[in-house]
Amino acid sequence: MKIDVFATDSTSTTPPAAGFAGWLDAHETAPDFVALHQSVPTRGLQLERRLGGVGAVHGATSCLGVMSQDGPFIDGGLGAFAIWDPEGDYGTGLLPLGADSRAAAKTATEAALLAADRPGEAPDLIWLSCSPGSEEAVLAGIEDVVGTNVPILGGSAADDTVEGHWQVFDANQAQGNGVIVSVLFPSKPLSFAYHNGYAPTAHEGVVTKCTGRLLEEIDGRPAAAVYRQWTGAGLIPENVTERTAILSESTLSPLGRHFTDVGGVPFYLLFHPAGLRPDDTLELFADAQVGDRLTLMEGAPANLAERAGKVAALAAQSGDFEAERIAGALMVYCGGCMLAVKDRLNEVSSGVAAALPTVPFLGVYTFGEQGMVMGKRSRHGNLMISAIVFTS
């Protein structure tokens, strides 16, 4: 297995799409799999004709750009993570989500397995990208095909302004509201990690009323009133008369649900409060349920900047192989976290590079993250970080 990574942005003398095409042409053979992630382009993706020879193409937009072993690329950035593995099998399926996200994800997974010529089999890993909004249903649809033991990692497509301009795409089409599923049967072992960079506080409460991603009450009180009390005056406004975005304000103060313990340390799946309604309902970027015990979490820019390197190290350590065999890494770093530490992105990428010396890697900035912890089924969360390590 061979892995190579390409990353660039609009500051380069060569336009990103042209640079990527030249990079592809410089290799003797086309890769068997490419994960291609880029900032939302101004004139469409315009990459289809450049990708015809690639075995399987998995594309999704990423907030502002990408990062690699060469640093962050967030001025119209574009990055590619390519695998040459003739002894492995790779396939991709892309569908619009439509009215039934679960059914769409199920069909996309079946199409990906068929494209890999492995129908009915369980892949070693699934790489997922979908439009934000129904990630839990998408995971359920994938599990309808492969069961709950196959790790599903990836991130929700993102744009630069949280205005819904994200896209998922393959070599032939792009969807503004879609799902793309890639099944990976690599010929060599891989390992992964999925975590966050936040710590729990003493503030806790139980969800007593919610509807999917609308968190209405905690402990029988309006959710925003409780959140306002926990976080202190001034973090989010009071007495709003219309829906108000609070994504940036809440990035360092998300809500967490205790999911499991990892090495004796509690692991939390995070909910990112995205909006505030006049009735003090909180809009979240993940589904909550009545009975969930929520904990106010706290983060600091320094911790978020160094956390990606720690997660990369955890992914490497969890594999039953020598570090010298690591050939490449594919990472997800929450777009909200990225915006909170935008002035420290060199620290983020250099931390990963230090954890995986001389290893090419690609990191994407997403609006929702999916991953598996300790074999306990894949889950959707917010403000999370994941890393997949491939070997040769």
DANOR-V42938 format. One record per residue. N is the residue number from 1. RES is the residue in three letters. PHI is phi in degrees with one decimal (none if undefined). PSI is psi in whole degrees, -180 to 180 (* if undefined). OMEGA is omega in degrees with one decimal (999 if undefined). Layout:
# DANOR-V42938
<<N | RES | PHI | PSI | OMEGA> <N | RES | PHI | PSI | OMEGA>>
This chain:
# DANOR-V42938
<<1 | MET | none | 137 | 175.7> <2 | LYS | -125.2 | 141 | 178.2> <3 | ILE | -129.2 | 138 | 173.9> <4 | ASP | -137.4 | 151 | -177.7> <5 | VAL | -127.8 | 137 | 175.3> <6 | PHE | -120.5 | 137 | 176.2> <7 | ALA | -149.3 | 140 | 179.0> <8 | THR | -158.4 | 174 | 172.5> <9 | ASP | -149.7 | -174 | -172.4> <10 | SER | -72.3 | -6 | 175.3> <11 | THR | -77.6 | -12 | 179.0> <12 | SER | -71.5 | 154 | 177.7> <13 | THR | -70.9 | -20 | 177.2> <14 | THR | -105.8 | 129 | 177.7> <15 | PRO | -53.2 | 144 | -175.1> <16 | PRO | -52.5 | -47 | -177.8> <17 | ALA | -63.2 | -41 | 178.7> <18 | ALA | -67.8 | -38 | 177.2> <19 | GLY | -63.0 | -41 | 178.4> <20 | PHE | -64.7 | -44 | 179.4> <21 | ALA | -61.3 | -42 | 177.7> <22 | GLY | -64.1 | -38 | 178.3> <23 | TRP | -63.8 | -43 | 177.5> <24 | LEU | -61.3 | -45 | -177.3> <25 | ASP | -64.9 | -24 | -178.1> <26 | ALA | -72.7 | -16 | 177.5> <27 | HIS | -87.5 | 146 | -176.3> <28 | GLU | -65.9 | -35 | 179.8> <29 | THR | -129.2 | 159 | 177.2> <30 | ALA | -75.6 | 145 | 178.6> <31 | PRO | -68.0 | 158 | 177.2> <32 | ASP | -81.9 | -23 | 179.3> <33 | PHE | -151.5 | 137 | 174.3> <34 | VAL | -133.5 | 125 | 167.0> <35 | ALA | -97.3 | 115 | -174.3> <36 | LEU | -116.0 | 122 | -176.1> <37 | HIS | -134.0 | 139 | -174.9> <38 | GLN | -154.9 | 158 | 170.4> <39 | SER | -61.2 | 154 | 179.5> <40 | VAL | -59.4 | 120 | -178.6> <41 | PRO | -76.2 | 158 | -178.1> <42 | THR | -84.4 | -19 | -176.2> <43 | ARG | -130.6 | 42 | -179.8> <44 | GLY | 79.5 | 170 | -175.0> <45 | LEU | -72.3 | -43 | 173.6> <46 | GLN | 51.9 | 37 | -179.1> <47 | LEU | -117.8 | -6 | -171.0> <48 | GLU | -56.0 | -45 | -175.4> <49 | ARG | -70.1 | -17 | -180.0> <50 | ARG | -88.6 | -8 | -171.5> <51 | LEU | -113.3 | 6 | -173.6> <52 | GLY | -58.8 | -33 | -176.1> <53 | GLY | -87.5 | -8 | -177.1> <54 | VAL | -76.3 | 141 | -177.3> <55 | GLY | -61.1 | -56 | 179.7> <56 | ALA | -139.8 | 131 | -176.6> <57 | VAL | -117.5 | 125 | 178.1> <58 | HIS | -120.8 | 113 | -176.1> <59 | GLY | -124.6 | 144 | 174.6> <60 | ALA | -158.8 | 147 | 177.7> <61 | THR | -76.7 | 153 | -173.7> <62 | SER | -132.2 | 143 | -176.3> <63 | CYS | -61.8 | 114 | 177.0> <64 | LEU | 71.3 | -33 | -177.6> <65 | GLY | 162.9 | -140 | -174.0> <66 | VAL | -144.5 | 179 | 168.7> <67 | MET | -135.5 | 157 | 177.2> <68 | SER | -147.2 | -174 | 177.1> <69 | GLN | -61.5 | -15 | 178.7> <70 | ASP | -95.3 | 3 | 176.5> <71 | GLY | 117.1 | -173 | 177.5> <72 | PRO | -82.7 | 147 | 176.7> <73 | PHE | -131.2 | 90 | -170.6> <74 | ILE | -122.5 | 21 | 172.9> <75 | ASP | -113.1 | 80 | -173.9> <76 | GLY | 67.0 | 41 | -172.9> <77 | GLY | -72.9 | 152 | 177.3> <78 | LEU | -139.6 | 136 | 179.0> <79 | GLY | -141.4 | 150 | 179.4> <80 | ALA | -133.0 | 135 | 174.6> <81 | PHE | -114.3 | 111 | -171.2> <82 | ALA | -116.2 | 139 | 179.3> <83 | ILE | -119.9 | 128 | 169.1> <84 | TRP | -107.2 | 113 | -173.3> <85 | ASP | -154.0 | 75 | -176.2> <86 | PRO | -62.3 | -20 | 179.0> <87 | GLU | -88.1 | -9 | 176.7> <88 | GLY | -98.1 | 178 | 178.7> <89 | ASP | -133.4 | 138 | -175.6> <90 | TYR | -142.0 | 141 | 178.4> <91 | GLY | -152.5 | 153 | -176.5> <92 | THR | -133.1 | 142 | 174.4> <93 | GLY | -130.6 | 133 | -177.7> <94 | LEU | -127.0 | 131 | 177.1> <95 | LEU | -143.8 | 152 | 167.4> <96 | PRO | -67.7 | 147 | -178.4> <97 | LEU | -71.6 | -39 | 178.7> <98 | GLY | 60.7 | -153 | -175.9> <99 | ALA | -83.9 | -15 | -176.3> <100 | ASP | -127.7 | 91 | -176.5> <101 | SER | -63.2 | -38 | -179.1> <102 | ARG | -63.4 | -45 | 179.7> <103 | ALA | -65.3 | -40 | 179.1> <104 | ALA | -62.6 | -44 | 179.9> <105 | ALA | -65.6 | -39 | 177.4> <106 | LYS | -60.9 | -47 | -179.6> <107 | THR | -65.7 | -40 | 178.8> <108 | ALA | -63.5 | -39 | 178.4> <109 | THR | -66.2 | -43 | 177.4> <110 | GLU | -62.1 | -39 | 178.8> <111 | ALA | -66.6 | -39 | 178.9> <112 | ALA | -64.3 | -43 | 178.3> <113 | LEU | -64.7 | -38 | 177.7> <114 | LEU | -65.9 | -40 | 179.1> <115 | ALA | -64.9 | -31 | 177.5> <116 | ALA | -82.4 | -4 | -175.6> <117 | ASP | 61.4 | 36 | 178.8> <118 | ARG | -132.8 | 45 | -178.0> <119 | PRO | -60.7 | 140 | 177.7> <120 | GLY | 80.7 | 0 | -178.6> <121 | GLU | -103.1 | 163 | 178.5> <122 | ALA | -101.2 | 119 | 179.9> <123 | PRO | -71.6 | 166 | 175.1> <124 | ASP | -70.3 | -30 | -178.2> <125 | LEU | -162.4 | 150 | 172.3> <126 | ILE | -116.6 | 130 | 174.7> <127 | TRP | -100.9 | 123 | -169.5> <128 | LEU | -121.9 | 138 | 166.3> <129 | SER | -138.0 | 137 | 176.1> <130 | CYS | -150.6 | 163 | 175.5> <131 | SER | -68.7 | 144 | -178.3> <132 | PRO | -64.4 | 149 | 172.0> <133 | GLY | 131.7 | -33 | -176.6> <134 | SER | -140.3 | 39 | -174.7> <135 | GLU | -61.8 | -36 | 179.4> <136 | GLU | -62.6 | -41 | 177.4> <137 | ALA | -67.6 | -37 | 177.4> <138 | VAL | -62.5 | -45 | 177.8> <139 | LEU | -60.2 | -42 | 179.1> <140 | ALA | -62.2 | -39 | 179.1> <141 | GLY | -65.5 | -39 | 176.5> <142 | ILE | -64.7 | -43 | -179.8> <143 | GLU | -66.8 | -25 | 174.9> <144 | ASP | -60.0 | -25 | -177.8> <145 | VAL | -97.7 | -46 | -170.6> <146 | VAL | -108.3 | -3 | -177.8> <147 | GLY | 84.0 | -175 | -173.7> <148 | THR | -98.4 | -1 | -176.7> <149 | ASN | -92.9 | -13 | 178.9> <150 | VAL | -81.6 | 124 | 178.6> <151 | PRO | -67.0 | 132 | 176.9> <152 | ILE | -115.8 | 116 | 179.0> <153 | LEU | -125.3 | 152 | 178.3> <154 | GLY | 157.2 | -160 | -177.9> <155 | GLY | -157.4 | 155 | -179.9> <156 | SER | -73.8 | 141 | 178.7> <157 | ALA | -57.9 | 150 | -175.5> <158 | ALA | -134.6 | 161 | 168.9> <159 | ASP | -122.5 | -170 | -175.2> <160 | ASP | -92.1 | -15 | -170.3> <161 | THR | -132.5 | 9 | -178.1> <162 | VAL | 55.4 | 43 | 179.9> <163 | GLU | -113.4 | 8 | 176.0> <164 | GLY | 85.7 | 22 | -179.4> <165 | HIS | -91.3 | 11 | -178.1> <166 | TRP | -68.1 | 161 | 178.5> <167 | GLN | -145.8 | 150 | 164.3> <168 | VAL | -116.7 | 149 | -173.7> <169 | PHE | -156.8 | 161 | 171.4> <170 | ASP | -126.7 | -155 | -177.8> <171 | ALA | -75.8 | -11 | -172.9> <172 | ASN | -120.8 | -26 | -173.7> <173 | GLN | -153.2 | 164 | 175.5> <174 | ALA | -129.2 | 146 | 179.1> <175 | GLN | -128.6 | 130 | 175.7> <176 | GLY | -77.2 | -26 | 175.9> <177 | ASN | -132.5 | 85 | -172.7> <178 | GLY | -149.4 | -179 | 178.0> <179 | VAL | -136.2 | 137 | 174.1> <180 | ILE | -126.2 | 127 | -176.6> <181 | VAL | -119.5 | 128 | 175.1> <182 | SER | -118.1 | 130 | 177.2> <183 | VAL | -100.3 | 132 | -176.2> <184 | LEU | -119.1 | 122 | 173.3> <185 | PHE | -119.9 | 69 | -176.5> <186 | PRO | -68.1 | 155 | -179.7> <187 | SER | -80.3 | -12 | -179.6> <188 | LYS | -123.5 | 160 | -177.1> <189 | PRO | -65.9 | 156 | 173.5> <190 | LEU | -136.5 | 165 | 174.5> <191 | SER | -147.7 | 169 | -174.3> <192 | PHE | -156.6 | 167 | 174.6> <193 | ALA | -147.7 | 152 | -177.5> <194 | TYR | -143.5 | 119 | -174.0> <195 | HIS | -156.3 | -176 | 175.6> <196 | ASN | -136.0 | 174 | -177.6> <197 | GLY | -115.7 | 34 | -174.9> <198 | TYR | -120.1 | 157 | 178.9> <199 | ALA | -119.3 | 146 | 179.6> <200 | PRO | -74.4 | 148 | 172.5> <201 | THR | -103.5 | -175 | 179.7> <202 | ALA | -83.4 | -7 | -176.9> <203 | HIS | -83.3 | 122 | 179.9> <204 | GLU | -139.6 | 154 | 175.1> <205 | GLY | -164.0 | 165 | -177.0> <206 | VAL | -107.9 | 136 | 177.2> <207 | VAL | -69.1 | 121 | 179.3> <208 | THR | -109.3 | -13 | 175.2> <209 | LYS | -157.5 | 128 | 175.4> <210 | CYS | -161.6 | 160 | 175.4> <211 | THR | -134.4 | 95 | -177.8> <212 | GLY | 61.6 | -111 | -177.3> <213 | ARG | -96.7 | 9 | 174.5> <214 | LEU | -100.1 | 107 | 179.8> <215 | LEU | -91.4 | 109 | -171.4> <216 | GLU | -97.2 | -40 | -177.9> <217 | GLU | -141.2 | 142 | 169.5> <218 | ILE | -123.4 | 125 | -178.3> <219 | ASP | 54.7 | 36 | 177.3> <220 | GLY | 76.6 | 6 | 179.5> <221 | ARG | -115.5 | 157 | 176.7> <222 | PRO | -53.6 | 131 | -172.5> <223 | ALA | -57.9 | -43 | -177.8> <224 | ALA | -68.1 | -32 | 177.3> <225 | ALA | -65.1 | -41 | 177.4> <226 | VAL | -66.6 | -46 | 179.9> <227 | TYR | -61.5 | -39 | 178.5> <228 | ARG | -63.6 | -41 | 179.0> <229 | GLN | -66.6 | -43 | -179.2> <230 | TRP | -64.9 | -40 | -173.1> <231 | THR | -89.5 | -14 | -179.8> <232 | GLY | 95.1 | 157 | -176.6> <233 | ALA | -62.1 | 139 | 171.5> <234 | GLY | 99.5 | -17 | -178.1> <235 | LEU | -68.9 | -49 | 175.6> <236 | ILE | -122.3 | 150 | -174.1> <237 | PRO | -71.1 | 163 | 174.8> <238 | GLU | -110.1 | 158 | 172.2> <239 | ASN | 53.5 | 46 | 177.8> <240 | VAL | -74.9 | 149 | -178.7> <241 | THR | -105.3 | -5 | 176.9> <242 | GLU | -149.8 | 165 | 180.0> <243 | ARG | -57.0 | 130 | -174.9> <244 | THR | -125.9 | 128 | 178.5> <245 | ALA | -71.7 | 135 | 178.3> <246 | ILE | -132.7 | 21 | -177.4> <247 | LEU | -55.5 | -51 | -176.4> <248 | SER | -68.1 | -38 | -178.9> <249 | GLU | -64.3 | -33 | -173.2> <250 | SER | -95.6 | -1 | -173.6> <251 | THR | -57.9 | -39 | -178.6> <252 | LEU | -91.8 | 3 | -179.2> <253 | SER | -136.4 | 58 | 179.8> <254 | PRO | -77.9 | 178 | 174.8> <255 | LEU | -105.3 | 142 | -178.8> <256 | GLY | -125.5 | 148 | 173.6> <257 | ARG | -116.5 | 122 | 179.0> <258 | HIS | -62.0 | 124 | -173.6> <259 | PHE | -109.4 | -45 | 179.3> <260 | THR | -165.0 | -178 | 174.2> <261 | ASP | -116.2 | 137 | 178.2> <262 | VAL | -118.5 | 109 | -177.4> <263 | GLY | 61.0 | 34 | -179.9> <264 | GLY | 82.9 | -1 | -179.7> <265 | VAL | -105.6 | 129 | -179.6> <266 | PRO | -61.3 | 137 | 175.6> <267 | PHE | -110.2 | 130 | -177.9> <268 | TYR | -116.0 | 134 | 164.1> <269 | LEU | -85.5 | 137 | -172.0> <270 | LEU | -104.3 | 148 | 172.1> <271 | PHE | -114.9 | 127 | 179.2> <272 | HIS | -99.5 | 111 | 174.9> <273 | PRO | -62.0 | 122 | -173.9> <274 | ALA | -104.3 | -32 | -175.9> <275 | GLY | -148.9 | 157 | -179.8> <276 | LEU | -121.1 | 129 | -179.8> <277 | ARG | -104.3 | 159 | -178.3> <278 | PRO | -58.3 | -25 | 179.0> <279 | ASP | -88.5 | 14 | -180.0> <280 | ASP | 66.6 | 28 | 168.4> <281 | THR | -84.4 | 141 | 175.1> <282 | LEU | -100.8 | 132 | 172.5> <283 | GLU | -91.0 | 131 | -179.1> <284 | LEU | -111.3 | 167 | 175.8> <285 | PHE | -100.5 | 15 | 175.4> <286 | ALA | -153.9 | 158 | -177.5> <287 | ASP | -77.3 | 131 | 171.2> <288 | ALA | -105.9 | 165 | 179.8> <289 | GLN | -134.9 | 147 | 174.7> <290 | VAL | -57.7 | 133 | -177.4> <291 | GLY | 100.0 | -16 | 175.6> <292 | ASP | -61.4 | 134 | 172.5> <293 | ARG | -94.0 | 117 | -176.7> <294 | LEU | -101.6 | 142 | 177.6> <295 | THR | -120.8 | 134 | 172.8> <296 | LEU | -70.3 | 126 | 178.7> <297 | MET | -103.7 | 159 | 177.5> <298 | GLU | -135.6 | 142 | 178.4> <299 | GLY | -131.4 | 162 | 177.6> <300 | ALA | -133.1 | 144 | -179.0> <301 | PRO | -52.1 | -40 | -179.3> <302 | ALA | -61.9 | -42 | -180.0> <303 | ASN | -67.5 | -41 | 179.7> <304 | LEU | -66.9 | -34 | -179.7> <305 | ALA | -67.8 | -36 | -177.5> <306 | GLU | -91.1 | -13 | -171.9> <307 | ARG | -67.9 | -34 | -178.3> <308 | ALA | -60.1 | -40 | 177.7> <309 | GLY | -63.5 | -38 | 179.1> <310 | LYS | -67.2 | -39 | 178.9> <311 | VAL | -67.4 | -39 | 176.1> <312 | ALA | -61.1 | -42 | 177.9> <313 | ALA | -64.4 | -40 | 177.3> <314 | LEU | -61.9 | -41 | 179.1> <315 | ALA | -61.9 | -42 | 179.5> <316 | ALA | -66.9 | -41 | -177.4> <317 | GLN | -70.0 | -26 | -177.0> <318 | SER | -78.3 | -11 | -180.0> <319 | GLY | -88.1 | 148 | 179.0> <320 | ASP | -92.0 | 64 | -179.8> <321 | PHE | -156.4 | 164 | -180.0> <322 | GLU | -78.5 | 147 | -177.5> <323 | ALA | -58.6 | -30 | -178.3> <324 | GLU | -65.3 | -17 | -178.3> <325 | ARG | -85.7 | -10 | -177.8> <326 | ILE | -65.4 | 125 | -175.9> <327 | ALA | -104.5 | -22 | -178.3> <328 | GLY | 178.2 | 165 | -179.1> <329 | ALA | -141.4 | 144 | 178.1> <330 | LEU | -120.4 | 123 | -171.1> <331 | MET | -123.6 | 152 | 171.9> <332 | VAL | -120.6 | 129 | 178.1> <333 | TYR | -130.8 | 122 | -174.3> <334 | CYS | -52.0 | 135 | 178.8> <335 | GLY | -63.9 | -34 | 176.8> <336 | GLY | -64.3 | -43 | 176.2> <337 | CYS | -62.9 | -43 | -179.3> <338 | MET | -58.4 | -45 | 179.9> <339 | LEU | -65.9 | -31 | 179.1> <340 | ALA | -72.4 | -25 | -178.6> <341 | VAL | -122.6 | 31 | -174.9> <342 | LYS | -55.7 | -34 | 179.9> <343 | ASP | -81.1 | 2 | -179.6> <344 | ARG | -125.2 | 22 | -175.9> <345 | LEU | -67.4 | -26 | 174.0> <346 | ASN | -62.6 | -35 | 176.7> <347 | GLU | -67.4 | -39 | 179.9> <348 | VAL | -61.2 | -53 | -176.8> <349 | SER | -69.0 | -37 | 179.4> <350 | SER | -69.2 | -29 | 175.9> <351 | GLY | -65.6 | -41 | 176.2> <352 | VAL | -66.2 | -43 | 179.8> <353 | ALA | -61.4 | -35 | 178.4> <354 | ALA | -70.5 | -35 | 179.3> <355 | ALA | -72.8 | -29 | -178.7> <356 | LEU | -126.8 | 72 | -174.3> <357 | PRO | -58.4 | 134 | 177.7> <358 | THR | 64.7 | 9 | -178.4> <359 | VAL | -95.2 | 127 | 174.7> <360 | PRO | -70.7 | 137 | 177.5> <361 | PHE | -143.6 | 156 | 174.0> <362 | LEU | -126.0 | 132 | 175.5> <363 | GLY | -119.1 | 136 | -179.5> <364 | VAL | -117.2 | 153 | -176.2> <365 | TYR | -110.0 | 115 | -166.8> <366 | THR | -119.0 | 166 | 177.5> <367 | PHE | -107.9 | 44 | -178.3> <368 | GLY | 146.4 | 142 | -172.8> <369 | GLU | -131.6 | 143 | 179.5> <370 | GLN | -121.7 | 142 | 179.6> <371 | GLY | -172.0 | 174 | -179.5> <372 | MET | -119.8 | 142 | 178.5> <373 | VAL | -123.0 | 122 | 174.1> <374 | MET | 51.8 | 37 | 177.5> <375 | GLY | 68.7 | 13 | -175.4> <376 | LYS | -94.2 | 50 | 174.4> <377 | ARG | 68.8 | 148 | 179.8> <378 | SER | -78.8 | 141 | -176.1> <379 | ARG | -132.3 | 157 | 174.5> <380 | HIS | -99.9 | 134 | 176.6> <381 | GLY | -143.9 | 178 | 178.3> <382 | ASN | -119.1 | 156 | 174.8> <383 | LEU | 57.5 | 36 | -176.1> <384 | MET | -107.5 | 168 | 179.4> <385 | ILE | -134.6 | 138 | 174.3> <386 | SER | -137.1 | 159 | 176.6> <387 | ALA | -144.7 | 136 | 173.7> <388 | ILE | -116.9 | 128 | -178.4> <389 | VAL | -110.9 | 126 | 179.3> <390 | PHE | -107.3 | 150 | -178.6> <391 | THR | -120.2 | 165 | 178.2> <392 | SER | -115.4 | * | 999>>
